[in-house]
Amino acid sequence: IDHQQAMAERASLSEHLAGSQSELPAKTMKDSEIEVHLPLGTQPSLREKYLNYHNTVRFGRILEDLDSLAVLICYSHTWNKELDRSPLSIVTALVDKIDMRKNIIYPDCDIKFTGHVTWVGKSSIEAKMHMTQFHDGAYSPVLDATFVMVARDPENKRAAFVNPLKLQGPEEEKIFQQGEINKKRRVDLSTASLLKVAPTAEERTIVHSLFLNTLDTKTVSFRSRILPPNSMWMEDAKMKGLEICHPQERNIFNRIFGGFLMRKAYELGWANACAFAGSRPILVAVDDILFQKPVEIGSLLLLSSQVCYTEGEHIQVRVHTEVLDPLTRQHSTTNVFHFTFLVEKAVPAVVPQSYGESMLYLDGKRHFNETMKSQ
């Protein structure tokens, strides 16, 4: 089979891996600078793949392109002219954030992606990308994205060293510092995660008042709960999906392509927000997508989406994906996605019933607040 043969060929590349980072030549940010054009305006034949029912561009497709571009940027950074093929497997570790600068992506105007490496660790690389679109005679910003990629050995079994980054001038030092700040912020958020640490005093008060709002004053019982007006139980604000992972969606290391997973999660999250609000949501931001585990070909991918927080006209959606091995019936989480959407009218509040749902609610609120800071 093609994909099995490809893996066998990749294994032989291991001998070209560096034993330490110091063996590798330092590269500059310029070395990985890339500009890619998506000629939706000048090549109408391309539009079919990118068009949605409302005659705008499918954002899920853009996620796939960003993922591919981030990989390409990292391969440019680690390129070794002595070798025909790179011994590195570069995979998406996480999407730090994607901030939308514009609500509409036109289906008949050319798109330009630019990006380069902005920070480097021993085996991880941060790449920043910008997407602009030609409209009314000029290119204007559509989104900014920050991805973190990791380099692994040819069989994707262990970490591999990447070229260090040589900074040229104060501007680049500032960009690199931002990469350090991003890394620290991720560590801090992970340390304070509600899966590890109890909520703050302020958050506990929020949860308690949500609980009090649902008590039936007539019975004064903790058991009978009543939904407050203009609200929906979190239990009723869910949507589920299933994908069978076919070889067509694989990357060069025989795993399912990260961009495909992002597109599927985004589409489910969008549908969830749409059904919840009863109107078309607009994406505001994608935040903190963590790729915890690769998804193998042939897996059953279960996706579950939950509206976990709302404020005014904003909807915060969390999509959790897990792989089910049908033979062992083992479930394992592969990704968690966070999306912030905006709709035209105020939306109902979502109300948690269980402690677990309350934690999802608080986590959604944290992500929403984090996103709003950068808007």
Buried (B, 14 or more C-beta within 10 A) or exposed (E): EEEEEEBEEBEEBEEBBBEEBEEBEEBBBEBBBBEBEBBBBEEEEBBEEBBBEEEBBBBBBBBBBBBBBBBBBBBBBBBBEEEEEBBBBBBBBBBBBBBBEBEEBBBEBBBBBBBBBBBBBEBBBBBBBBBBBBBEEEBEEBBBBBBBBBBBBBBBEEEBBBBBBBBEEEEBEEBBEBBEEBBEEBEEEEEEEBEEEEBEEEBEEBBEEBBEBBBEEEEEEEEEBEBEEEBBBBEEBBBEBEBEBEEEBBBBBBBBBBBBBBBBBBBBBBBBBBBBBEEEBBBBBBBBBBBEBBBBBEBBBBBBBBBBBBBEBBBBBBBBBBBBEEEEEEEEEBBBBBBBBBBEEEBBBBBBBEEEBBBBBBBBBBBBEBBEEEE
